[in-house]
Amino acid sequence: MIPKFLGASGALMAAIGFLPAFAETCPRGADAPYAHLSLDQAVRQALESDLRPDAARAAVVTARTERAVAALRPSDTVSLEFENFPGVGLAAEIDSLEVTGTFNRVWERGGKREARSTLAERSIDIAEAGLDISKADISFEIQSLYVELALTQERASLAAARLEAARNAEALIAKRVEAARDPLLAGSRAATDALVAEGDFNRLTRDADRLRAALADFWSGSIDFSVDLCGLSPDEGHTEHTLDVSRSPELARLEAQRSQAQAAIRLAEAERVPDVTWSAGVRKFGIDESFGVLGGVTVPLGAPKRAGPYEQQAGAQARQIEAEADALRQSLLRESARLERAALGAKDALAHLDTGPLPEAERAVRLANDGYARGAFSYLDVLDAQRLLFDLREQRLDFLRTYHLAEAALARLQARNLPATPQETAP
């Protein structure tokens, strides 16, 4: 009788007993069902396929053409005038016809041309900041999806192990109930555990499939790839990041807009200096060989008065953008600090979990197994110990998710790890 009990006990221990400690593995060899897709590869493929950077590059090209237009000086003009044109009657004599041809050129003063070029240059900076924003958005979206997929797969693997243990336990306990070694409640509990584990496994598997499809949609590819947690463990040397948001693409765009407003002020100031239009030409008198040389200068009146409102408008816009930039910088610093606290808190929690509760929970499962083998504990004690271990592993995945999503948001906010690409467009 005792050997038979020990044999059943050993089978039950194998079904619901100790499982290896959680570890991020890399199934990248012949055993891997699909080719492994790294995070860097996913980001690169998404950047090559997503149309948002293309739209931003088009804006850069447009801004550069506007710079070329701004560098042009006003066009020269040639005019031809006819006076005393032959009429009817007494005015029919062609001897009185006068023809005047003049060449006109505008002399821009006050540095207007340079100010226009500088204003257009700032538009290029704004467009290039928009390109950085689009790339940073895509990188953040891919990193978030990748982390969610990898963690969901780990949860599904954990649920599969839980389901296998629950089904094996259900089968073994059913035999023990029939032999009156365990109460009916034991069989009901085992069946419930198996149903719950099966529901969790099916749900997580479907979630992983949806996340994989969402990731593949970025490059319109197939879902025949695998991801994992390799390389996603918290950096042991990570203490905290410098809360520097100076490279934020949103802040860079506002800074470019502020520089543009300052360039607009300079252009408005240049408008205070009136341009001079000079002309030179000849006049032909009648049909004989008589002709005369003409010259003239045109200066607009009231230029300083007309430029005043434009200067005030540009100054107000510059102050508005400066205030918006200061407010954004303050907001980004606060958000950086919040995300940094979340990342470091999750990292500390992971370190505590890996060195304290998880090893202790594994020890508790071993003790429960030993006690069950000696008849000191019921199977419920073993299941409770095993359930606690599973829960701690789930909690570890939660901490990993918090850490990596906070890190992804920080990288997006501070423009860290922005993908390096060749020259986007020709100057």
Sequence and secondary structure as in RCSB ss.txt:
>XXXX:A:sequence
MIPKFLGASGALMAAIGFLPAFAETCPRGADAPYAHLSLDQAVRQALESDLRPDAARAAVVTARTERAVAALRPS
DTVSLEFENFPGVGLAAEIDSLEVTGTFNRVWERGGKREARSTLAERSIDIAEAGLDISKADISFEIQSLYVELA
LTQERASLAAARLEAARNAEALIAKRVEAARDPLLAGSRAATDALVAEGDFNRLTRDADRLRAALADFWSGSIDF
SVDLCGLSPDEGHTEHTLDVSRSPELARLEAQRSQAQAAIRLAEAERVPDVTWSAGVRKFGIDESFGVLGGVTVP
LGAPKRAGPYEQQAGAQARQIEAEADALRQSLLRESARLERAALGAKDALAHLDTGPLPEAERAVRLANDGYARG
AFSYLDVLDAQRLLFDLREQRLDFLRTYHLAEAALARLQARNLPATPQETAP
>XXXX:A:secstr
 HHHHHHHHHHHHHHHS           STT SSEE  HHHHHHHHHHH SHHHHHHHHHHHHHHHHHHHT    
 EEEEEEES   SGGGG GGG EEEEEEEEEE  SSHHHHHHHHHHHHHHHHHHHHHHHHHHHHHHHHHHHHHHH
HHHHHHHHHHHHHHHHHHHHHHHHHHHHTTSS HHHHHHHHHHHHHHHHHHHHHHHHHHHHHHHHHTTTT  S E
E  STT S  TT        TT HHHHHHHHHHHHHHHHHHHHHHTTS  EEEEEEEEEETTSS EEEEEEEE  
S HHHHHHHHHHHHHHHHHHHHHHHHHHHHHHHHHHHHHHHHHHHHHHHHHHHHHTHHHHHHHHHHHHHHHHHTT
SS HHHHHHHHHHHHHHHHHHHHHHHHHHHHHHHHHHHHTTT    S  S  
